[in-house]
Amino acid sequence: MDRDRRGDSASDVTSSSDDRPTPQVNGASPSTPVGVTAYLEDVVAVVVPAEHPAVAQALATGALQHRDGRPSLPEHTTPKDTFDLVRDFDAFDLSEVTDWANLPNTVTVESPLGSELLGQFRNAIDWDGEQTLLYDRYGEAFETPDALDSYLATHGRLYLVLAVSYLLSDPSK
């Protein structure tokens, strides 16, 4: 499903608690109700065992809909409104909101790029707190580096599927 969440201008940026810009993504998504505004939250990833990238993306979509720490939903929205796979993200260049410009849609964990990206996620996670950046195929966040390492060792061919997560405004508040 193609989602159109294009920002109208650079003025659609608000400040978050860490003083990094939090872009407001305007434009109607076919499934997002009128009055709900999506704000970019983060780049997240799902590590899924699969034999083909398309299968990995399908599994990751289900995981992201049921993921740990998913933001609360305003009335008439669905979990599908809280993320876009990078392949579907067309709001604007990711370099405007992250240092991770030109992210791939899906990459094998064993590849040099997949290994590098997984390492960047591992380093970005605050393992002492509730991490909501890296998930398994069921949408469960890895609680410790050891849990991630065990998962990586247990499964065969693994893909890293990248997505952009959103926080949704509640027009009734």
ChimeraX commands (.cxc) that place a marker at each C-alpha (Angstrom):
marker #1 position 0.00,0.00,0.00 radius 0.5
marker #1 position 1.43,3.35,-0.96 radius 0.5
marker #1 position 1.27,5.96,1.78 radius 0.5
marker #1 position 1.60,9.63,0.99 radius 0.5
marker #1 position 2.96,11.39,4.06 radius 0.5
marker #1 position 4.82,14.24,2.42 radius 0.5
marker #1 position 5.82,17.24,4.51 radius 0.5
marker #1 position 4.82,20.51,2.93 radius 0.5
marker #1 position 7.93,22.43,3.92 radius 0.5
marker #1 position 10.82,22.67,6.29 radius 0.5
marker #1 position 8.50,24.55,8.64 radius 0.5
marker #1 position 6.84,21.21,9.44 radius 0.5
marker #1 position 9.58,20.46,11.96 radius 0.5
marker #1 position 9.11,20.68,15.70 radius 0.5
marker #1 position 11.67,20.14,18.43 radius 0.5
marker #1 position 11.84,16.95,20.49 radius 0.5
marker #1 position 13.25,16.41,23.94 radius 0.5
marker #1 position 16.75,15.73,22.63 radius 0.5
marker #1 position 16.76,18.90,20.51 radius 0.5
marker #1 position 16.76,16.95,17.28 radius 0.5
marker #1 position 14.08,17.91,14.78 radius 0.5
marker #1 position 10.91,15.84,14.87 radius 0.5
marker #1 position 9.31,16.30,11.48 radius 0.5
marker #1 position 5.58,16.51,11.26 radius 0.5
marker #1 position 4.46,14.40,8.34 radius 0.5
marker #1 position 1.47,16.02,6.69 radius 0.5
marker #1 position -0.75,14.56,4.04 radius 0.5
marker #1 position -3.49,12.04,4.21 radius 0.5
marker #1 position -2.75,8.37,4.34 radius 0.5
marker #1 position -5.61,6.31,2.94 radius 0.5
marker #1 position -6.13,4.70,6.34 radius 0.5
marker #1 position -5.32,7.59,8.69 radius 0.5
marker #1 position -8.39,9.53,9.83 radius 0.5
marker #1 position -8.72,13.23,9.19 radius 0.5
marker #1 position -7.17,15.30,11.96 radius 0.5
marker #1 position -4.52,12.75,12.95 radius 0.5
marker #1 position -0.96,13.97,12.45 radius 0.5
marker #1 position 1.98,11.61,12.20 radius 0.5
marker #1 position 5.35,12.57,13.67 radius 0.5
marker #1 position 8.51,10.70,12.79 radius 0.5
marker #1 position 9.69,8.80,15.84 radius 0.5
marker #1 position 12.67,6.70,14.78 radius 0.5
marker #1 position 14.18,4.25,12.36 radius 0.5
marker #1 position 13.48,0.73,13.63 radius 0.5
marker #1 position 14.38,-2.76,12.41 radius 0.5
marker #1 position 13.06,-6.28,12.55 radius 0.5
marker #1 position 15.36,-9.30,12.33 radius 0.5
marker #1 position 13.46,-12.12,10.62 radius 0.5
marker #1 position 14.39,-15.56,9.32 radius 0.5
marker #1 position 13.31,-15.91,5.70 radius 0.5
marker #1 position 14.46,-17.28,2.37 radius 0.5
marker #1 position 13.47,-14.23,0.31 radius 0.5
marker #1 position 13.40,-10.46,0.96 radius 0.5
marker #1 position 9.67,-10.21,0.13 radius 0.5
marker #1 position 8.86,-12.87,2.74 radius 0.5
marker #1 position 11.05,-11.04,5.27 radius 0.5
marker #1 position 9.16,-7.80,4.58 radius 0.5
marker #1 position 5.79,-9.50,5.04 radius 0.5
marker #1 position 6.88,-11.04,8.35 radius 0.5
marker #1 position 8.34,-7.72,9.51 radius 0.5
marker #1 position 5.08,-5.93,8.71 radius 0.5
marker #1 position 3.21,-8.26,11.05 radius 0.5
marker #1 position 5.88,-7.89,13.73 radius 0.5
marker #1 position 5.73,-4.10,13.57 radius 0.5
marker #1 position 1.96,-4.07,13.95 radius 0.5
marker #1 position 2.25,-6.01,17.21 radius 0.5
marker #1 position 5.60,-4.68,18.44 radius 0.5
marker #1 position 6.56,-3.99,22.03 radius 0.5
marker #1 position 6.38,-0.32,22.91 radius 0.5
marker #1 position 4.11,0.54,19.99 radius 0.5
marker #1 position 2.69,4.02,20.56 radius 0.5
marker #1 position -0.88,4.38,21.75 radius 0.5
marker #1 position -3.40,4.79,18.98 radius 0.5
marker #1 position -5.86,7.63,18.55 radius 0.5
marker #1 position -9.44,6.65,17.80 radius 0.5
marker #1 position -10.03,5.16,14.34 radius 0.5
marker #1 position -6.35,4.46,13.66 radius 0.5
marker #1 position -4.71,1.06,13.33 radius 0.5
marker #1 position -1.27,-0.33,14.13 radius 0.5
marker #1 position -0.52,-0.09,10.39 radius 0.5
marker #1 position -0.56,3.71,10.78 radius 0.5
marker #1 position 2.40,3.63,13.20 radius 0.5
marker #1 position 5.10,2.71,10.67 radius 0.5
marker #1 position 6.16,2.51,7.05 radius 0.5
marker #1 position 8.74,0.08,5.76 radius 0.5
marker #1 position 11.66,2.04,4.34 radius 0.5
marker #1 position 10.64,0.75,0.89 radius 0.5
marker #1 position 7.27,2.52,1.32 radius 0.5
marker #1 position 8.58,5.66,2.99 radius 0.5
marker #1 position 8.34,8.49,0.49 radius 0.5
marker #1 position 7.80,11.54,2.70 radius 0.5
marker #1 position 11.22,13.03,2.01 radius 0.5
marker #1 position 14.87,12.15,2.09 radius 0.5
marker #1 position 15.73,10.34,5.34 radius 0.5
marker #1 position 18.92,12.39,5.55 radius 0.5
marker #1 position 16.71,15.23,6.80 radius 0.5
marker #1 position 15.88,13.28,9.95 radius 0.5
marker #1 position 18.70,10.81,10.44 radius 0.5
marker #1 position 22.33,10.23,9.66 radius 0.5
marker #1 position 21.26,6.99,7.99 radius 0.5
marker #1 position 20.63,8.35,4.51 radius 0.5
marker #1 position 20.10,5.88,1.68 radius 0.5
marker #1 position 18.96,3.04,3.91 radius 0.5
marker #1 position 18.22,-0.25,2.17 radius 0.5
marker #1 position 14.75,-1.79,2.31 radius 0.5
marker #1 position 15.88,-5.20,3.42 radius 0.5
marker #1 position 19.34,-6.67,3.75 radius 0.5
marker #1 position 20.74,-10.01,4.91 radius 0.5
marker #1 position 22.33,-9.86,8.34 radius 0.5
marker #1 position 25.35,-11.79,7.03 radius 0.5
marker #1 position 26.17,-9.19,4.38 radius 0.5
marker #1 position 28.70,-6.45,5.14 radius 0.5
marker #1 position 25.97,-3.77,5.02 radius 0.5
marker #1 position 23.56,-5.86,7.13 radius 0.5
marker #1 position 26.26,-6.52,9.71 radius 0.5
marker #1 position 27.16,-2.82,9.82 radius 0.5
marker #1 position 23.52,-1.71,10.22 radius 0.5
marker #1 position 22.86,-4.29,12.92 radius 0.5
marker #1 position 25.96,-3.05,14.73 radius 0.5
marker #1 position 24.69,0.53,14.50 radius 0.5
marker #1 position 21.35,-0.50,15.97 radius 0.5
marker #1 position 23.10,-2.44,18.72 radius 0.5
marker #1 position 25.20,0.63,19.58 radius 0.5
marker #1 position 22.21,3.02,19.47 radius 0.5
marker #1 position 20.15,0.98,21.92 radius 0.5
marker #1 position 20.09,1.88,25.60 radius 0.5
marker #1 position 20.15,-1.71,26.88 radius 0.5
marker #1 position 19.48,-0.54,30.45 radius 0.5
marker #1 position 16.12,0.93,29.47 radius 0.5
marker #1 position 13.17,-0.24,27.43 radius 0.5
marker #1 position 14.51,-0.51,23.90 radius 0.5
marker #1 position 12.11,-0.03,21.01 radius 0.5
marker #1 position 14.43,-0.02,18.00 radius 0.5
marker #1 position 15.14,-3.68,17.25 radius 0.5
marker #1 position 12.58,-6.49,17.17 radius 0.5
marker #1 position 12.30,-10.18,16.43 radius 0.5
marker #1 position 9.81,-11.76,14.02 radius 0.5
marker #1 position 7.05,-11.60,16.65 radius 0.5
marker #1 position 7.49,-7.90,17.41 radius 0.5
marker #1 position 9.23,-8.55,20.72 radius 0.5
marker #1 position 12.06,-6.14,21.47 radius 0.5
marker #1 position 15.38,-7.75,22.30 radius 0.5
marker #1 position 15.89,-7.10,26.01 radius 0.5
marker #1 position 19.63,-7.74,26.16 radius 0.5
marker #1 position 22.58,-8.06,23.79 radius 0.5
marker #1 position 22.79,-11.74,24.82 radius 0.5
marker #1 position 19.16,-12.28,23.75 radius 0.5
marker #1 position 19.98,-10.76,20.36 radius 0.5
marker #1 position 23.13,-12.89,20.00 radius 0.5
marker #1 position 21.17,-16.03,20.92 radius 0.5
marker #1 position 18.50,-15.21,18.32 radius 0.5
marker #1 position 21.16,-14.60,15.68 radius 0.5
marker #1 position 22.87,-17.92,16.47 radius 0.5
marker #1 position 19.61,-19.90,16.54 radius 0.5
marker #1 position 18.26,-18.96,13.12 radius 0.5
marker #1 position 19.60,-19.61,9.64 radius 0.5
marker #1 position 19.25,-16.95,6.96 radius 0.5
marker #1 position 18.23,-13.69,8.62 radius 0.5
marker #1 position 17.11,-10.43,7.09 radius 0.5
marker #1 position 17.16,-6.98,8.65 radius 0.5
marker #1 position 14.01,-5.13,7.55 radius 0.5
marker #1 position 14.06,-1.38,8.17 radius 0.5
marker #1 position 11.07,0.83,8.91 radius 0.5
marker #1 position 10.23,4.37,9.96 radius 0.5
marker #1 position 8.05,4.55,13.07 radius 0.5
marker #1 position 5.52,7.29,13.79 radius 0.5
marker #1 position 3.88,8.83,16.80 radius 0.5
marker #1 position 0.28,9.78,16.05 radius 0.5
marker #1 position -1.47,12.83,17.44 radius 0.5
marker #1 position -4.85,12.42,19.06 radius 0.5
marker #1 position -7.14,15.10,17.60 radius 0.5
marker #1 position -9.51,14.79,20.57 radius 0.5
marker #1 position -6.86,15.98,23.06 radius 0.5
marker link #1:1,2 radius 0.2
marker link #1:2,3 radius 0.2
marker link #1:3,4 radius 0.2
marker link #1:4,5 radius 0.2
marker link #1:5,6 radius 0.2
marker link #1:6,7 radius 0.2
marker link #1:7,8 radius 0.2
marker link #1:8,9 radius 0.2
marker link #1:9,10 radius 0.2
marker link #1:10,11 radius 0.2
marker link #1:11,12 radius 0.2
marker link #1:12,13 radius 0.2
marker link #1:13,14 radius 0.2
marker link #1:14,15 radius 0.2
marker link #1:15,16 radius 0.2
marker link #1:16,17 radius 0.2
marker link #1:17,18 radius 0.2
marker link #1:18,19 radius 0.2
marker link #1:19,20 radius 0.2
marker link #1:20,21 radius 0.2
marker link #1:21,22 radius 0.2
marker link #1:22,23 radius 0.2
marker link #1:23,24 radius 0.2
marker link #1:24,25 radius 0.2
marker link #1:25,26 radius 0.2
marker link #1:26,27 radius 0.2
marker link #1:27,28 radius 0.2
marker link #1:28,29 radius 0.2
marker link #1:29,30 radius 0.2
marker link #1:30,31 radius 0.2
marker link #1:31,32 radius 0.2
marker link #1:32,33 radius 0.2
marker link #1:33,34 radius 0.2
marker link #1:34,35 radius 0.2
marker link #1:35,36 radius 0.2
marker link #1:36,37 radius 0.2
marker link #1:37,38 radius 0.2
marker link #1:38,39 radius 0.2
marker link #1:39,40 radius 0.2
marker link #1:40,41 radius 0.2
marker link #1:41,42 radius 0.2
marker link #1:42,43 radius 0.2
marker link #1:43,44 radius 0.2
marker link #1:44,45 radius 0.2
marker link #1:45,46 radius 0.2
marker link #1:46,47 radius 0.2
marker link #1:47,48 radius 0.2
marker link #1:48,49 radius 0.2
marker link #1:49,50 radius 0.2
marker link #1:50,51 radius 0.2
marker link #1:51,52 radius 0.2
marker link #1:52,53 radius 0.2
marker link #1:53,54 radius 0.2
marker link #1:54,55 radius 0.2
marker link #1:55,56 radius 0.2
marker link #1:56,57 radius 0.2
marker link #1:57,58 radius 0.2
marker link #1:58,59 radius 0.2
marker link #1:59,60 radius 0.2
marker link #1:60,61 radius 0.2
marker link #1:61,62 radius 0.2
marker link #1:62,63 radius 0.2
marker link #1:63,64 radius 0.2
marker link #1:64,65 radius 0.2
marker link #1:65,66 radius 0.2
marker link #1:66,67 radius 0.2
marker link #1:67,68 radius 0.2
marker link #1:68,69 radius 0.2
marker link #1:69,70 radius 0.2
marker link #1:70,71 radius 0.2
marker link #1:71,72 radius 0.2
marker link #1:72,73 radius 0.2
marker link #1:73,74 radius 0.2
marker link #1:74,75 radius 0.2
marker link #1:75,76 radius 0.2
marker link #1:76,77 radius 0.2
marker link #1:77,78 radius 0.2
marker link #1:78,79 radius 0.2
marker link #1:79,80 radius 0.2
marker link #1:80,81 radius 0.2
marker link #1:81,82 radius 0.2
marker link #1:82,83 radius 0.2
marker link #1:83,84 radius 0.2
marker link #1:84,85 radius 0.2
marker link #1:85,86 radius 0.2
marker link #1:86,87 radius 0.2
marker link #1:87,88 radius 0.2
marker link #1:88,89 radius 0.2
marker link #1:89,90 radius 0.2
marker link #1:90,91 radius 0.2
marker link #1:91,92 radius 0.2
marker link #1:92,93 radius 0.2
marker link #1:93,94 radius 0.2
marker link #1:94,95 radius 0.2
marker link #1:95,96 radius 0.2
marker link #1:96,97 radius 0.2
marker link #1:97,98 radius 0.2
marker link #1:98,99 radius 0.2
marker link #1:99,100 radius 0.2
marker link #1:100,101 radius 0.2
marker link #1:101,102 radius 0.2
marker link #1:102,103 radius 0.2
marker link #1:103,104 radius 0.2
marker link #1:104,105 radius 0.2
marker link #1:105,106 radius 0.2
marker link #1:106,107 radius 0.2
marker link #1:107,108 radius 0.2
marker link #1:108,109 radius 0.2
marker link #1:109,110 radius 0.2
marker link #1:110,111 radius 0.2
marker link #1:111,112 radius 0.2
marker link #1:112,113 radius 0.2
marker link #1:113,114 radius 0.2
marker link #1:114,115 radius 0.2
marker link #1:115,116 radius 0.2
marker link #1:116,117 radius 0.2
marker link #1:117,118 radius 0.2
marker link #1:118,119 radius 0.2
marker link #1:119,120 radius 0.2
marker link #1:120,121 radius 0.2
marker link #1:121,122 radius 0.2
marker link #1:122,123 radius 0.2
marker link #1:123,124 radius 0.2
marker link #1:124,125 radius 0.2
marker link #1:125,126 radius 0.2
marker link #1:126,127 radius 0.2
marker link #1:127,128 radius 0.2
marker link #1:128,129 radius 0.2
marker link #1:129,130 radius 0.2
marker link #1:130,131 radius 0.2
marker link #1:131,132 radius 0.2
marker link #1:132,133 radius 0.2
marker link #1:133,134 radius 0.2
marker link #1:134,135 radius 0.2
marker link #1:135,136 radius 0.2
marker link #1:136,137 radius 0.2
marker link #1:137,138 radius 0.2
marker link #1:138,139 radius 0.2
marker link #1:139,140 radius 0.2
marker link #1:140,141 radius 0.2
marker link #1:141,142 radius 0.2
marker link #1:142,143 radius 0.2
marker link #1:143,144 radius 0.2
marker link #1:144,145 radius 0.2
marker link #1:145,146 radius 0.2
marker link #1:146,147 radius 0.2
marker link #1:147,148 radius 0.2
marker link #1:148,149 radius 0.2
marker link #1:149,150 radius 0.2
marker link #1:150,151 radius 0.2
marker link #1:151,152 radius 0.2
marker link #1:152,153 radius 0.2
marker link #1:153,154 radius 0.2
marker link #1:154,155 radius 0.2
marker link #1:155,156 radius 0.2
marker link #1:156,157 radius 0.2
marker link #1:157,158 radius 0.2
marker link #1:158,159 radius 0.2
marker link #1:159,160 radius 0.2
marker link #1:160,161 radius 0.2
marker link #1:161,162 radius 0.2
marker link #1:162,163 radius 0.2
marker link #1:163,164 radius 0.2
marker link #1:164,165 radius 0.2
marker link #1:165,166 radius 0.2
marker link #1:166,167 radius 0.2
marker link #1:167,168 radius 0.2
marker link #1:168,169 radius 0.2
marker link #1:169,170 radius 0.2
marker link #1:170,171 radius 0.2
marker link #1:171,172 radius 0.2
marker link #1:172,173 radius 0.2
view
